[in-house]
């Protein structure tokens, strides 16, 4: 059986609400760059995808970031992303368990 180097598939969405005078698209682009650079420099892992967009909800205009990353320390990635905004739709899947056809 193949050994998985980075065990946890970590996914989340992040909302960063915009301050007056900021452009949501620019903030989203900056967040994508900041998150990607910080993760590469700080955490070991692979298969990273970081994408950003802008949106609005009942609380205001926001930058939205989607993160997908394989790592052995998903809690550190979550902690970092939480420092940048509100995180939700969090998924952490154990790919080692999946490869052994185990549930949960």
C-alpha positions as CSV (number, residue, x, y, z in Angstrom):
1,X,0.0,0.0,0.0
2,X,1.3,3.5,-0.9
3,X,2.3,5.8,1.9
4,X,0.6,9.2,1.9
5,X,3.2,11.9,2.7
6,X,0.6,14.6,3.6
7,X,-2.3,12.8,5.2
8,X,-5.0,15.4,5.7
9,X,-7.0,17.0,2.8
10,X,-7.8,20.4,4.3
11,X,-10.5,22.6,2.7
12,X,-12.2,25.8,3.8
13,X,-13.8,29.0,2.8
14,X,-12.8,32.3,4.3
15,X,-14.7,35.6,4.4
16,X,-12.9,38.8,5.0
17,X,-15.2,41.8,5.3
18,X,-14.2,45.0,3.5
19,X,-13.5,48.3,5.2
20,X,-14.8,51.4,3.6
21,X,-12.7,52.6,0.7
22,X,-11.3,49.1,0.0
23,X,-12.0,47.2,-3.3
24,X,-13.2,43.7,-2.6
25,X,-11.6,42.2,-5.7
26,X,-8.2,43.8,-4.8
27,X,-8.5,42.5,-1.3
28,X,-9.4,39.0,-2.5
29,X,-6.4,39.0,-4.9
30,X,-4.1,40.2,-2.1
31,X,-5.4,37.6,0.3
32,X,-4.9,34.8,-2.2
33,X,-1.3,35.9,-2.6
34,X,-0.7,36.3,1.1
35,X,-2.2,32.9,2.0
36,X,-0.4,31.1,-0.7
37,X,3.0,32.7,0.2
38,X,2.5,32.1,3.9
39,X,1.5,28.5,3.6
40,X,4.4,27.7,1.2
41,X,6.9,29.4,3.6
42,X,5.4,28.1,6.9
43,X,3.8,24.7,6.4
44,X,4.8,21.4,4.8
45,X,2.3,20.0,2.3
46,X,1.3,19.8,-1.3
47,X,-1.6,20.0,-3.7
48,X,-2.5,23.5,-2.8
49,X,-5.2,25.5,-4.5
50,X,-6.1,29.0,-3.4
51,X,-8.8,31.0,-5.2
52,X,-10.5,34.3,-4.4
53,X,-13.5,36.3,-5.4
54,X,-15.7,39.1,-4.0
55,X,-19.2,39.0,-2.8
56,X,-21.8,40.6,-0.5
57,X,-24.1,39.3,2.1
58,X,-26.3,40.8,4.9
59,X,-23.1,41.8,6.8
60,X,-21.5,43.7,3.9
61,X,-19.1,43.4,1.0
62,X,-16.4,40.8,1.4
63,X,-13.4,39.0,-0.1
64,X,-14.0,35.3,-0.3
65,X,-11.1,32.8,-0.4
66,X,-11.3,29.0,-1.1
67,X,-8.4,26.9,0.2
68,X,-7.5,23.3,-0.6
69,X,-4.3,21.9,0.9
70,X,-2.8,18.6,1.8
71,X,-0.8,18.7,5.1
72,X,-0.1,16.7,8.3
73,X,-1.0,19.7,10.5
74,X,-4.4,21.0,9.4
75,X,-5.1,22.7,12.7
76,X,-2.2,25.1,12.1
77,X,-3.6,26.0,8.7
78,X,-7.0,26.6,10.2
79,X,-5.6,28.7,12.9
80,X,-3.6,30.8,10.4
81,X,-6.7,31.3,8.1
82,X,-8.9,32.2,11.1
83,X,-6.5,35.1,11.8
84,X,-7.4,36.6,8.4
85,X,-11.2,36.3,8.6
86,X,-14.1,34.0,9.3
87,X,-13.6,30.4,8.2
88,X,-16.4,28.0,7.4
89,X,-17.4,25.0,5.4
90,X,-14.3,23.4,6.9
91,X,-13.4,19.9,5.7
92,X,-10.5,17.8,7.0
93,X,-10.4,14.4,5.5
94,X,-7.9,11.7,6.5
95,X,-6.7,10.4,3.1
96,X,-4.8,7.5,4.8
97,X,-8.1,6.2,6.1
98,X,-9.7,6.8,2.7
99,X,-7.0,4.8,0.9
100,X,-7.7,1.9,3.3
101,X,-11.5,2.2,2.5
102,X,-12.3,3.1,6.1
103,X,-15.2,5.4,6.8
104,X,-15.1,8.6,8.9
